[in-house]
Amino acid sequence: MNAPNSHNPGRSAILLIHCPDKKGLVAAVTEFIFKNDGNIIYLDQHVDAEQNVFFMRVEWDLTNFTIPAEKVGEYFQTLIAERFGMKWSLYFSDHVPRMAIFVSKLPHCLHDILSRCHPDEWKVDVPLIISNHEDLRPVAETFGIDFHVTPNVKDDKKGTEKKQLELLEQYQIDFIVLARYMQILSDDFVSHYPNRIINIHHSFLPAFPGARPYHSAYERGVKIIGATSHYVTAELDAGPIIEQEVVRVTHKDSVEDLVRKGRDLEKVVLSQAVWYHLRRKILVYGNRTLIFD
């Protein structure tokens, strides 16, 4: 038997699991943890009855766990996952992800994200901001974050994205947040970060596309406006949705009111999506997400 991980008090492991539903799944996973002296601190599970698929998120304290952290995945695959045909992802609570932020000119989402990036709220490093404009460089400098401009997105998309990918590799980036980055990413770029690029946009799509959606919505007299955050896929604005929120508006609201309320929603919805991602609360299945409590 391996020695307990007593040198890592407070460290926990997180498993996200899905597989065909059958009897004994919860018992098998919890027994694996119990028999190796793990203490479960979180467990949530769901069964999609229509597709007969089982989903689970389980987290346990590693303080006295008898399997070394670097061997947990190997043991779990051999002892449990193979038997049930499980697909799984394993994470550790002491890993600090490295996040890159892509921006254009609008500052509201960037300011909100950076205001949360401290140990008391988010456990994350932000070493890099990439933009196609110079406008938000002072914000990056205020927070001591490296700011790189790649301006020729339309003129040389392939070359620009190659440079961006090189920067992401140089800074060892784990995931990307598009904080109102007003450029479309190519399929090739997205393929380098599957389910690791988070976007935000208004929820008028597809009814009010284009550069002036709030004006179009105002002209139609909408009663609800909203924001949607999702993982980016090859299909534009059609990736798995992480978080959404709405607010009611009336005929008394001007276009400027709609824009202001929409931007407030965008900040909150994007930050909530990033929070779920950091906490490993998201399980992507097909083009949907399960968000565990």
C-alpha positions as YAML, in Angstrom:
chain: A
units: angstrom
residues:
- id: 1
  name: MET
  ca: [0.00, 0.00, 0.00]
- id: 2
  name: ASN
  ca: [1.24, 3.48, -0.84]
- id: 3
  name: ALA
  ca: [1.88, 6.01, 1.88]
- id: 4
  name: PRO
  ca: [-0.90, 8.54, 2.57]
- id: 5
  name: ASN
  ca: [-0.62, 11.97, 0.95]
- id: 6
  name: SER
  ca: [-0.28, 13.68, 4.32]
- id: 7
  name: HIS
  ca: [2.06, 16.26, 2.78]
- id: 8
  name: ASN
  ca: [-0.88, 17.77, 0.89]
- id: 9
  name: PRO
  ca: [-3.54, 18.58, 3.51]
- id: 10
  name: GLY
  ca: [-6.63, 20.15, 2.03]
- id: 11
  name: ARG
  ca: [-5.88, 19.02, -1.50]
- id: 12
  name: SER
  ca: [-8.80, 17.39, -3.28]
- id: 13
  name: ALA
  ca: [-9.43, 15.43, -6.48]
- id: 14
  name: ILE
  ca: [-12.38, 16.02, -8.80]
- id: 15
  name: LEU
  ca: [-13.82, 13.48, -11.23]
- id: 16
  name: LEU
  ca: [-16.31, 14.31, -13.96]
- id: 17
  name: ILE
  ca: [-17.84, 11.11, -15.34]
- id: 18
  name: HIS
  ca: [-20.37, 10.00, -17.93]
- id: 19
  name: CYS
  ca: [-21.30, 6.55, -19.23]
- id: 20
  name: PRO
  ca: [-24.29, 4.37, -20.11]
- id: 21
  name: ASP
  ca: [-26.58, 4.16, -17.10]
- id: 22
  name: LYS
  ca: [-26.70, 0.92, -15.16]
- id: 23
  name: LYS
  ca: [-26.99, -0.30, -11.59]
- id: 24
  name: GLY
  ca: [-24.06, 0.08, -9.24]
- id: 25
  name: LEU
  ca: [-22.34, 3.12, -10.72]
- id: 26
  name: VAL
  ca: [-22.53, 5.35, -7.66]
- id: 27
  name: ALA
  ca: [-21.61, 2.45, -5.39]
- id: 28
  name: ALA
  ca: [-18.56, 1.57, -7.50]
- id: 29
  name: VAL
  ca: [-17.19, 5.11, -7.54]
- id: 30
  name: THR
  ca: [-17.79, 5.80, -3.86]
- id: 31
  name: GLU
  ca: [-16.38, 2.41, -2.86]
- id: 32
  name: PHE
  ca: [-13.21, 3.18, -4.84]
- id: 33
  name: ILE
  ca: [-12.78, 6.35, -2.81]
- id: 34
  name: PHE
  ca: [-13.77, 4.79, 0.52]
- id: 35
  name: LYS
  ca: [-11.48, 1.76, 0.21]
- id: 36
  name: ASN
  ca: [-8.52, 4.07, -0.38]
- id: 37
  name: ASP
  ca: [-9.25, 6.26, 2.65]
- id: 38
  name: GLY
  ca: [-10.68, 9.19, 0.69]
- id: 39
  name: ASN
  ca: [-13.28, 11.47, 2.25]
- id: 40
  name: ILE
  ca: [-16.00, 12.60, -0.17]
- id: 41
  name: ILE
  ca: [-16.72, 16.30, 0.16]
- id: 42
  name: TYR
  ca: [-19.03, 16.69, -2.84]
- id: 43
  name: LEU
  ca: [-21.14, 14.33, -4.94]
- id: 44
  name: ASP
  ca: [-23.81, 15.10, -7.50]
- id: 45
  name: GLN
  ca: [-25.21, 12.83, -10.19]
- id: 46
  name: HIS
  ca: [-27.84, 12.91, -12.90]
- id: 47
  name: VAL
  ca: [-29.40, 10.39, -15.29]
- id: 48
  name: ASP
  ca: [-30.66, 11.40, -18.71]
- id: 49
  name: ALA
  ca: [-33.52, 8.92, -18.98]
- id: 50
  name: GLU
  ca: [-34.12, 9.59, -22.68]
- id: 51
  name: GLN
  ca: [-30.53, 8.80, -23.69]
- id: 52
  name: ASN
  ca: [-29.86, 6.40, -20.79]
- id: 53
  name: VAL
  ca: [-26.68, 8.27, -19.83]
- id: 54
  name: PHE
  ca: [-25.32, 8.64, -16.30]
- id: 55
  name: PHE
  ca: [-23.42, 11.77, -15.23]
- id: 56
  name: MET
  ca: [-21.50, 12.41, -12.03]
- id: 57
  name: ARG
  ca: [-19.24, 14.94, -10.37]
- id: 58
  name: VAL
  ca: [-17.45, 13.74, -7.27]
- id: 59
  name: GLU
  ca: [-14.77, 15.45, -5.20]
- id: 60
  name: TRP
  ca: [-12.81, 13.98, -2.33]
- id: 61
  name: ASP
  ca: [-10.13, 15.02, 0.14]
- id: 62
  name: LEU
  ca: [-6.70, 13.56, -0.65]
- id: 63
  name: THR
  ca: [-5.17, 14.11, 2.79]
- id: 64
  name: ASN
  ca: [-5.16, 10.39, 3.70]
- id: 65
  name: PHE
  ca: [-5.82, 8.94, 0.27]
- id: 66
  name: THR
  ca: [-3.63, 5.88, -0.25]
- id: 67
  name: ILE
  ca: [-3.19, 6.24, -4.02]
- id: 68
  name: PRO
  ca: [-0.64, 8.90, -5.05]
- id: 69
  name: ALA
  ca: [-2.18, 11.76, -6.99]
- id: 70
  name: GLU
  ca: [-0.21, 10.96, -10.13]
- id: 71
  name: LYS
  ca: [-1.64, 7.41, -10.09]
- id: 72
  name: VAL
  ca: [-5.29, 8.16, -9.34]
- id: 73
  name: GLY
  ca: [-6.33, 8.29, -12.99]
- id: 74
  name: GLU
  ca: [-4.51, 5.07, -13.84]
- id: 75
  name: TYR
  ca: [-6.07, 3.19, -10.91]
- id: 76
  name: PHE
  ca: [-9.55, 4.56, -11.59]
- id: 77
  name: GLN
  ca: [-9.37, 3.61, -15.26]
- id: 78
  name: THR
  ca: [-8.25, 0.06, -14.50]
- id: 79
  name: LEU
  ca: [-10.47, -0.66, -11.51]
- id: 80
  name: ILE
  ca: [-13.68, 1.22, -12.35]
- id: 81
  name: ALA
  ca: [-13.87, 3.03, -15.68]
- id: 82
  name: GLU
  ca: [-13.10, 0.09, -17.95]
- id: 83
  name: ARG
  ca: [-15.73, -2.06, -16.28]
- id: 84
  name: PHE
  ca: [-18.51, 0.48, -16.85]
- id: 85
  name: GLY
  ca: [-17.34, 2.09, -20.11]
- id: 86
  name: MET
  ca: [-16.85, 5.44, -18.41]
- id: 87
  name: LYS
  ca: [-15.51, 8.61, -19.99]
- id: 88
  name: TRP
  ca: [-13.92, 10.76, -17.32]
- id: 89
  name: SER
  ca: [-11.79, 13.79, -16.56]
- id: 90
  name: LEU
  ca: [-9.67, 14.20, -13.43]
- id: 91
  name: TYR
  ca: [-8.61, 17.50, -11.84]
- id: 92
  name: PHE
  ca: [-6.87, 18.58, -8.65]
- id: 93
  name: SER
  ca: [-7.90, 21.53, -6.52]
- id: 94
  name: ASP
  ca: [-4.38, 22.89, -6.09]
- id: 95
  name: HIS
  ca: [-3.84, 23.37, -9.83]
- id: 96
  name: VAL
  ca: [-4.02, 27.07, -10.72]
- id: 97
  name: PRO
  ca: [-5.21, 27.42, -14.34]
- id: 98
  name: ARG
  ca: [-3.63, 29.99, -16.63]
- id: 99
  name: MET
  ca: [-6.20, 32.11, -18.46]
- id: 100
  name: ALA
  ca: [-5.70, 34.34, -21.49]
- id: 101
  name: ILE
  ca: [-8.21, 37.08, -22.24]
- id: 102
  name: PHE
  ca: [-9.01, 38.24, -25.78]
- id: 103
  name: VAL
  ca: [-10.50, 41.74, -26.12]
- id: 104
  name: SER
  ca: [-11.23, 44.38, -28.74]
- id: 105
  name: LYS
  ca: [-12.34, 47.84, -27.59]
- id: 106
  name: LEU
  ca: [-15.18, 47.34, -25.08]
- id: 107
  name: PRO
  ca: [-13.80, 47.29, -21.52]
- id: 108
  name: HIS
  ca: [-16.74, 46.22, -19.34]
- id: 109
  name: CYS
  ca: [-16.20, 42.44, -19.35]
- id: 110
  name: LEU
  ca: [-12.43, 42.81, -19.03]
- id: 111
  name: HIS
  ca: [-12.72, 45.09, -16.00]
- id: 112
  name: ASP
  ca: [-15.19, 42.74, -14.32]
- id: 113
  name: ILE
  ca: [-13.03, 39.65, -14.87]
- id: 114
  name: LEU
  ca: [-9.83, 41.29, -13.66]
- id: 115
  name: SER
  ca: [-11.58, 42.60, -10.55]
- id: 116
  name: ARG
  ca: [-12.34, 38.98, -9.60]
- id: 117
  name: CYS
  ca: [-8.86, 37.58, -10.24]
- id: 118
  name: HIS
  ca: [-7.55, 37.49, -6.70]
- id: 119
  name: PRO
  ca: [-7.19, 34.55, -4.29]
- id: 120
  name: ASP
  ca: [-10.27, 35.44, -2.25]
- id: 121
  name: GLU
  ca: [-12.57, 34.96, -5.26]
- id: 122
  name: TRP
  ca: [-10.89, 33.17, -8.19]
- id: 123
  name: LYS
  ca: [-7.88, 30.88, -8.11]
- id: 124
  name: VAL
  ca: [-6.47, 31.69, -11.57]
- id: 125
  name: ASP
  ca: [-3.43, 33.29, -13.21]
- id: 126
  name: VAL
  ca: [-3.89, 35.83, -16.02]
- id: 127
  name: PRO
  ca: [-0.48, 36.31, -17.62]
- id: 128
  name: LEU
  ca: [-1.70, 37.42, -21.06]
- id: 129
  name: ILE
  ca: [-4.22, 39.68, -22.78]
- id: 130
  name: ILE
  ca: [-4.47, 39.63, -26.59]
- id: 131
  name: SER
  ca: [-6.29, 42.29, -28.60]
- id: 132
  name: ASN
  ca: [-6.76, 43.48, -32.15]
- id: 133
  name: HIS
  ca: [-6.63, 47.10, -30.91]
- id: 134
  name: GLU
  ca: [-4.44, 49.18, -28.61]
- id: 135
  name: ASP
  ca: [-7.34, 50.71, -26.68]
- id: 136
  name: LEU
  ca: [-7.26, 48.49, -23.58]
- id: 137
  name: ARG
  ca: [-3.50, 48.37, -23.09]
- id: 138
  name: PRO
  ca: [-3.70, 50.80, -20.08]
- id: 139
  name: VAL
  ca: [-6.04, 48.36, -18.33]
- id: 140
  name: ALA
  ca: [-3.55, 45.52, -18.77]
- id: 141
  name: GLU
  ca: [-0.70, 47.72, -17.56]
- id: 142
  name: THR
  ca: [-2.67, 48.71, -14.45]
- id: 143
  name: PHE
  ca: [-2.96, 45.03, -13.52]
- id: 144
  name: GLY
  ca: [0.60, 44.18, -14.57]
- id: 145
  name: ILE
  ca: [-0.49, 41.82, -17.35]
- id: 146
  name: ASP
  ca: [1.37, 41.42, -20.65]
- id: 147
  name: PHE
  ca: [-0.64, 42.92, -23.52]
- id: 148
  name: HIS
  ca: [-0.09, 41.84, -27.13]
- id: 149
  name: VAL
  ca: [-1.77, 43.40, -30.15]
- id: 150
  name: THR
  ca: [-2.38, 41.27, -33.25]
- id: 151
  name: PRO
  ca: [-4.09, 43.82, -35.50]
- id: 152
  name: ASN
  ca: [-4.19, 42.18, -38.93]
- id: 153
  name: VAL
  ca: [-6.96, 39.69, -38.25]
- id: 154
  name: LYS
  ca: [-8.94, 40.47, -41.41]
- id: 155
  name: ASP
  ca: [-5.95, 41.01, -43.70]
- id: 156
  name: ASP
  ca: [-4.02, 37.91, -42.63]
- id: 157
  name: LYS
  ca: [-6.23, 35.74, -40.45]
- id: 158
  name: LYS
  ca: [-4.07, 32.63, -40.75]
- id: 159
  name: GLY
  ca: [-0.86, 34.47, -39.90]
- id: 160
  name: THR
  ca: [-2.49, 36.37, -37.05]
- id: 161
  name: GLU
  ca: [-3.90, 33.25, -35.46]
- id: 162
  name: LYS
  ca: [-0.55, 31.50, -35.84]
- id: 163
  name: LYS
  ca: [1.04, 34.31, -33.84]
- id: 164
  name: GLN
  ca: [-1.75, 34.13, -31.25]
- id: 165
  name: LEU
  ca: [-1.32, 30.37, -30.85]
- id: 166
  name: GLU
  ca: [2.42, 30.86, -30.40]
- id: 167
  name: LEU
  ca: [1.76, 33.37, -27.63]
- id: 168
  name: LEU
  ca: [-0.70, 31.01, -25.95]
- id: 169
  name: GLU
  ca: [1.88, 28.24, -26.02]
- id: 170
  name: GLN
  ca: [4.64, 30.56, -24.80]
- id: 171
  name: TYR
  ca: [2.52, 31.60, -21.81]
- id: 172
  name: GLN
  ca: [1.34, 28.03, -21.16]
- id: 173
  name: ILE
  ca: [-2.31, 29.00, -21.36]
- id: 174
  name: ASP
  ca: [-4.92, 26.48, -20.18]
- id: 175
  name: PHE
  ca: [-8.05, 28.26, -21.41]
- id: 176
  name: ILE
  ca: [-9.21, 31.43, -23.14]
- id: 177
  name: VAL
  ca: [-11.94, 33.95, -22.39]
- id: 178
  name: LEU
  ca: [-13.31, 36.11, -25.18]
- id: 179
  name: ALA
  ca: [-14.26, 39.27, -23.28]
- id: 180
  name: ARG
  ca: [-16.11, 40.91, -26.17]
- id: 181
  name: TYR
  ca: [-13.43, 40.03, -28.71]
- id: 182
  name: MET
  ca: [-15.08, 41.12, -31.93]
- id: 183
  name: GLN
  ca: [-13.44, 38.64, -34.28]
- id: 184
  name: ILE
  ca: [-14.46, 35.18, -35.45]
- id: 185
  name: LEU
  ca: [-12.02, 32.40, -34.63]
- id: 186
  name: SER
  ca: [-11.17, 29.88, -37.33]
- id: 187
  name: ASP
  ca: [-11.99, 26.19, -37.01]
- id: 188
  name: ASP
  ca: [-8.28, 25.43, -36.81]
- id: 189
  name: PHE
  ca: [-7.76, 27.84, -33.90]
- id: 190
  name: VAL
  ca: [-10.74, 26.44, -32.00]
- id: 191
  name: SER
  ca: [-9.47, 22.88, -32.47]
- id: 192
  name: HIS
  ca: [-6.43, 23.70, -30.32]
- id: 193
  name: TYR
  ca: [-8.65, 24.51, -27.30]
- id: 194
  name: PRO
  ca: [-11.75, 22.27, -27.38]
- id: 195
  name: ASN
  ca: [-14.19, 23.28, -24.64]
- id: 196
  name: ARG
  ca: [-11.55, 25.69, -23.37]
- id: 197
  name: ILE
  ca: [-12.65, 28.93, -25.09]
- id: 198
  name: ILE
  ca: [-15.48, 30.80, -23.37]
- id: 199
  name: ASN
  ca: [-17.43, 33.46, -25.26]
- id: 200
  name: ILE
  ca: [-20.12, 36.00, -24.35]
- id: 201
  name: HIS
  ca: [-22.73, 37.67, -26.51]
- id: 202
  name: HIS
  ca: [-26.20, 39.11, -26.32]
- id: 203
  name: SER
  ca: [-29.07, 36.63, -26.51]
- id: 204
  name: PHE
  ca: [-30.83, 38.22, -29.47]
- id: 205
  name: LEU
  ca: [-29.32, 35.74, -31.91]
- id: 206
  name: PRO
  ca: [-30.53, 34.61, -34.36]
- id: 207
  name: ALA
  ca: [-33.41, 37.12, -34.40]
- id: 208
  name: PHE
  ca: [-31.29, 40.29, -34.37]
- id: 209
  name: PRO
  ca: [-27.88, 39.61, -35.92]
- id: 210
  name: GLY
  ca: [-25.36, 42.21, -37.02]
- id: 211
  name: ALA
  ca: [-23.46, 45.07, -35.42]
- id: 212
  name: ARG
  ca: [-26.50, 46.93, -33.98]
- id: 213
  name: PRO
  ca: [-28.66, 44.27, -32.31]
- id: 214
  name: TYR
  ca: [-29.95, 46.55, -29.56]
- id: 215
  name: HIS
  ca: [-31.19, 49.05, -32.11]
- id: 216
  name: SER
  ca: [-33.00, 46.29, -34.01]
- id: 217
  name: ALA
  ca: [-34.47, 44.92, -30.78]
- id: 218
  name: TYR
  ca: [-35.58, 48.39, -29.73]
- id: 219
  name: GLU
  ca: [-37.38, 48.87, -33.04]
- id: 220
  name: ARG
  ca: [-39.25, 45.60, -32.48]
- id: 221
  name: GLY
  ca: [-40.22, 46.57, -28.94]
- id: 222
  name: VAL
  ca: [-38.66, 43.58, -27.19]
- id: 223
  name: LYS
  ca: [-39.69, 42.96, -23.59]
- id: 224
  name: ILE
  ca: [-36.70, 40.84, -22.53]
- id: 225
  name: ILE
  ca: [-32.99, 41.20, -23.22]
- id: 226
  name: GLY
  ca: [-30.32, 38.75, -22.19]
- id: 227
  name: ALA
  ca: [-26.78, 37.44, -22.43]
- id: 228
  name: THR
  ca: [-25.39, 33.99, -23.24]
- id: 229
  name: SER
  ca: [-22.00, 32.50, -22.43]
- id: 230
  name: HIS
  ca: [-20.88, 29.33, -24.18]
- id: 231
  name: TYR
  ca: [-17.90, 27.28, -25.23]
- id: 232
  name: VAL
  ca: [-16.69, 28.14, -28.71]
- id: 233
  name: THR
  ca: [-17.01, 25.50, -31.43]
- id: 234
  name: ALA
  ca: [-16.48, 25.50, -35.19]
- id: 235
  name: GLU
  ca: [-20.12, 26.53, -35.69]
- id: 236
  name: LEU
  ca: [-20.41, 30.24, -34.94]
- id: 237
  name: ASP
  ca: [-22.21, 31.04, -31.66]
- id: 238
  name: ALA
  ca: [-23.62, 27.51, -31.50]
- id: 239
  name: GLY
  ca: [-21.38, 25.90, -28.88]
- id: 240
  name: PRO
  ca: [-22.51, 24.33, -25.59]
- id: 241
  name: ILE
  ca: [-24.22, 26.98, -23.45]
- id: 242
  name: ILE
  ca: [-22.77, 27.48, -19.98]
- id: 243
  name: GLU
  ca: [-24.81, 30.34, -18.53]
- id: 244
  name: GLN
  ca: [-27.63, 32.70, -19.53]
- id: 245
  name: GLU
  ca: [-29.52, 35.52, -17.86]
- id: 246
  name: VAL
  ca: [-32.32, 37.91, -18.83]
- id: 247
  name: VAL
  ca: [-33.80, 41.19, -17.65]
- id: 248
  name: ARG
  ca: [-37.15, 42.72, -18.54]
- id: 249
  name: VAL
  ca: [-37.35, 46.00, -20.41]
- id: 250
  name: THR
  ca: [-40.28, 48.23, -21.35]
- id: 251
  name: HIS
  ca: [-41.26, 50.92, -23.83]
- id: 252
  name: LYS
  ca: [-39.76, 53.44, -21.41]
- id: 253
  name: ASP
  ca: [-36.24, 52.11, -22.02]
- id: 254
  name: SER
  ca: [-34.17, 53.86, -24.68]
- id: 255
  name: VAL
  ca: [-31.60, 52.16, -26.90]
- id: 256
  name: GLU
  ca: [-28.96, 53.43, -24.49]
- id: 257
  name: ASP
  ca: [-30.84, 51.79, -21.59]
- id: 258
  name: LEU
  ca: [-30.91, 48.49, -23.46]
- id: 259
  name: VAL
  ca: [-27.20, 48.68, -24.19]
- id: 260
  name: ARG
  ca: [-26.40, 49.51, -20.56]
- id: 261
  name: LYS
  ca: [-28.55, 46.71, -19.18]
- id: 262
  name: GLY
  ca: [-27.19, 44.31, -21.77]
- id: 263
  name: ARG
  ca: [-23.58, 45.07, -20.85]
- id: 264
  name: ASP
  ca: [-24.37, 44.60, -17.16]
- id: 265
  name: LEU
  ca: [-25.76, 41.17, -17.98]
- id: 266
  name: GLU
  ca: [-22.77, 40.30, -20.14]
- id: 267
  name: LYS
  ca: [-20.37, 40.98, -17.26]
- id: 268
  name: VAL
  ca: [-22.28, 38.82, -14.80]
- id: 269
  name: VAL
  ca: [-22.99, 35.95, -17.20]
- id: 270
  name: LEU
  ca: [-19.43, 35.74, -18.50]
- id: 271
  name: SER
  ca: [-17.92, 35.82, -15.02]
- id: 272
  name: GLN
  ca: [-20.34, 33.13, -13.83]
- id: 273
  name: ALA
  ca: [-19.35, 30.92, -16.76]
- id: 274
  name: VAL
  ca: [-15.66, 31.39, -15.97]
- id: 275
  name: TRP
  ca: [-16.35, 30.58, -12.32]
- id: 276
  name: TYR
  ca: [-18.05, 27.29, -13.26]
- id: 277
  name: HIS
  ca: [-15.10, 26.43, -15.50]
- id: 278
  name: LEU
  ca: [-12.56, 27.18, -12.78]
- id: 279
  name: ARG
  ca: [-14.48, 25.11, -10.26]
- id: 280
  name: ARG
  ca: [-14.77, 22.16, -12.67]
- id: 281
  name: LYS
  ca: [-18.54, 22.31, -12.43]
- id: 282
  name: ILE
  ca: [-19.12, 21.82, -16.16]
- id: 283
  name: LEU
  ca: [-19.50, 18.51, -17.97]
- id: 284
  name: VAL
  ca: [-19.86, 18.81, -21.75]
- id: 285
  name: TYR
  ca: [-21.85, 16.07, -23.46]
- id: 286
  name: GLY
  ca: [-22.55, 16.47, -27.16]
- id: 287
  name: ASN
  ca: [-23.48, 20.10, -27.64]
- id: 288
  name: ARG
  ca: [-24.94, 20.52, -24.17]
- id: 289
  name: THR
  ca: [-23.50, 21.19, -20.74]
- id: 290
  name: LEU
  ca: [-24.39, 19.87, -17.33]
- id: 291
  name: ILE
  ca: [-23.71, 22.47, -14.65]
- id: 292
  name: PHE
  ca: [-23.37, 20.80, -11.27]
- id: 293
  name: ASP
  ca: [-24.50, 22.67, -8.16]
...
